[in-house]
């Protein structure tokens, strides 16, 4: 039972593919030595031949023309394979291991959570939000001297807690 080609597809091309694709595939396998690459090459060669099928069909040897396309594609494929791996771009380079940073961040967050609310607010506004002592005092409605003393005490507690955390990690 003969299958009809899809609408708009030249029946001569469908007959050519049915009759010669197996032979083209064998040729491609012998040229590239890889069945998967050969399938891709045959598909690409047939696609290129179909684009100009009107002219290809009128040739004395359309299969020879398609084989030439196949050989050219195989040569291109081989050139691309021989180039080797592409060098990584700067933004593709491996990144450093940040697990210690994550551990340290978690430890800092734990110590911050353990601080009294005003000390925590002073540290966050002063150092994270990068406000001046006067801006921090204004935001919290406290005196500049209170900002200074709260920041000093909070930083001392942070240093102490981080030092003991570091000792635990290295022990």
N, C-alpha and C positions, 0 to 999 in steps of 0.2 A: 504494500500500500504506500503510495507516494504521498509525501506531506507537501502541502502548499506553503509557499513562503509567506511570511507576514506581509500585510499590505505595504506597498512602497519599496519593498526589497526586490532587487532584480533576480528573477528566477535563475538566470544563468550563473549568478554569483553563488546562489544557494547550491546549485548542482556542482559547481567547482569546489566549494567547501566540502560537500559531502563526498566527492570523489577523491580529493587530493589532500585533505587536512591530515589524514593519518601518515601519509608519506612525508608531508612537511614537518610533522611532529617528529618522526624518526630522524630526519635530517637535523632538526634543531637539537635533539638530544645528543646526537653525535658531535655537533659543533660545540655545544656549551657543557655537555657532560652532566647536566642536572635536569631531571624531569620537570621540576616546578618552573625553573627558569625557561625551559623549552616551551612549556605550555604558554607562558606569558609572551614569549617571542613570537610564537605562531599566531596568537591572538592579535598582537600588535601588527604583525606583517599583514594579516588578513584585513585588519582595520584600515591600514594604509592603502592596500590594494582596492578595497571597496570604495574609498573616497574618489578614485579615478577609474572605477570599473568600466565605464564606457570605453575608455582608451585601452585599458588592459585587456578587455575581452576581444578587441579587434587585433591584438598582436598575434603573431604566428605561434608564440609559445608563452601563454600567460603564466604557466607554472614556473618557467625559468625566471620571469620577472619577479614573481612573488618570492622565489628562492633567493634572488639577489637582494630583495628587501630584507628577507630573513637573515642573510649573511651580514648585511650592513648593520642590522640591529644587534646581532650577536657580537660583532666587533665593538660596537658602542658599549654593549653590556660588559664585555671583557675589559675595555678601557676603564670603565667606572669601577669595576671590581679591583683592578690593579692599582687604583689610586690610593688604596688603603683607607683606614678610617679617617674621617674628617677631624681636624684638630678641634678640641673644645674651645668654645669662645670663653672669654673672661667670665661672663655671667653663668656659664655652664660648669665652671670648675667646682670640684668638690668643696663642700662647706666644712668648716671646722666643727668639731664635736661640741655642742652647747649644753650637754647634760649637766656639767658642773655649774654652768650659769643658771640653769633651771633650778638646780638644787639650792644654789645660793639665793636666788630670787624667792623661792619658797620659804627659806629660812628667814629672810628679811621680812617677808610679808607676815610670817608668824610672830616675829618680834614686834612688828608694828601693831599687830592686832592685840598684843599683850600690853601695849602702852595705854595709859589713861587717855581718854578722848581728846583732851586739850593738847597734850604733848603730840599725839598723832596728828592733829590738825595743824599744829605749828610746823612740824616736819614736812608734811605734805605741801602746805602752802609755801613755806620758805624754800624748800629744796626741789620738790617735784614741779611745782608751778612757777618756781624761780621768782617769787615775789621778794621785795626788799623787806627789811625788818619793819619799816614804817607801814608798808602796804599790808603785811601780815597782821600787824597790830590793828590796823584799821579794819581789815576784813573780819577779825575775831572780836573786835570791840575791847581790846586789852591794851595795856601800856607796852611801849617798845621794850622796856626793861623786862617785862614778863615774857615777851617773845624770846629775848636773849637767854634768860634763865631756863625757860622751858625747853628751848632748842638744845642748850648745853646738856641738861639732864637727860633728855631723850637720846641724844647722840651718844652719851656715856653708856646708857643702858643698851643701845644698839651694839656698840663696840664690845661690851661685856658679853652680851648674848651671842654675838657672832664669833667671838673668840672661843667660847665654850662649845659652840656648835662645830667649829673647825677642829677642836681637840677631839670631839666625839667621832668625827668623820675619819680622822687620821689614826685613831687608836684601833 
